[in-house]
Amino acid sequence: MDLSHVYFVIGTSYAGKSTVVRNLAAKHHGIELNENYHDAKLPELDSREFPNLTYTRDLKDWHEFIRRTPDEYVTWLVNVKKECETVELRILGELLDRPEAKGRPVFADTNICVETLHRITDERHVLVMLADPEIGIRRFFDRPDPEKQFLYRLMLEEPDPQAALDNYREILTRVCSRENYDALLNAGFPVLFRDEKRSEEETVRLAEEIFGLAQEQDTGTERQHLR
């Protein structure tokens, strides 16, 4: 694949990945591949090839999902990300073959792992966005996302809601660990830290500088003036 016009965003929860991808695509007439874009392929996936991704698709009782131990959940999540990478690269390949994608930038909030990104692209095409790990643990259920509120309701339906909530908090603590944070911080790609005082427009400008898009935009503006 020719990935010269593809820009990847990775990082932790609550760092603003989806927002910056959406805003960059809108500003640069680009193509947005936002959070969990692999879901587009989910209905057609073979459960034998993608047992972890199809686990939730084929789940009969969602209470089983929240009753898993932290060890079970983290193991499943690691395997999900591996399967996501396969599907997301497949989607990307199909997208780049379409005539309407030619010459347009693609912005992807992706699950592709750091090691693979180092193989397929360079540091000017990957942005790591980080938020304090404690934010993801403390504020997980504060978001109005339907998926998060659905999980929260399931826990309240459990015989011991507090035990269910405590179990999930432990899961979040492991997922949002300092170890995972440091691995992304030291991944070898440019990093943007969450800053509550920074506007979305300012974040977009910083991302443009990292991706080299600000310079391209300035050049395009100069050409328009020359005409």
JODA-V883168 format. One record per backbone hydrogen bond with DSSP energy under -0.5 kcal/mol. CO is the residue of the C=O (numbers start at 1). NH is the residue of the N-H. Records with the same first field share a line. If there is no record, write none. Layout:
BEGIN
CO=NH / NH
END
This chain:
BEGIN
1=3
3=6
5=106
7=108
8=127
9=110
10=129
12=15
16=20
17=21
18=22
19=23
20=24
21=25
22=26
23=27
24=28
25=30
26=29
31=33 / 107
32=34
33=109
34=37
36=39
37=40
38=41 / 42
39=42
41=44 / 45
42=45
45=47
46=49 / 50
50=54
52=55 / 56
53=57
54=58
56=59
60=62
61=64
62=65 / 66
63=67
64=68
65=68
69=73
70=74
71=75
72=76
73=77
74=78
75=79
76=80
77=81
78=82
79=83
80=84
81=85
82=86
83=87
84=88
85=89
86=90
87=91
88=92
89=93
90=94
91=95
92=96
93=97
95=98
98=101
99=102
101=104
105=31
106=7 / 108
107=33
108=9 / 110
113=117
114=118
115=119
116=120
117=121
122=125
123=126 / 190
125=8
126=190
127=10 / 129
128=192
129=12
130=194
132=135 / 136
133=137
134=138
135=139
139=142 / 143
140=143
145=149
146=150
147=151
148=152
149=153
150=154
151=155
152=156
153=157
155=158
158=161
160=164
161=165
162=166
163=167
164=168
165=169
166=170
167=171
168=172
169=173
170=174
171=175
172=176
174=177
177=181
178=182
179=183
180=184
181=185
182=186
184=187
190=128
192=130
195=198
199=203
200=204
201=205
202=206
203=207
204=208
205=209
206=210
207=211
208=212 / 213 / 214
212=216
213=217
214=218
215=219
216=220
217=221
218=222
219=223
220=224
221=225
222=226
223=227
END
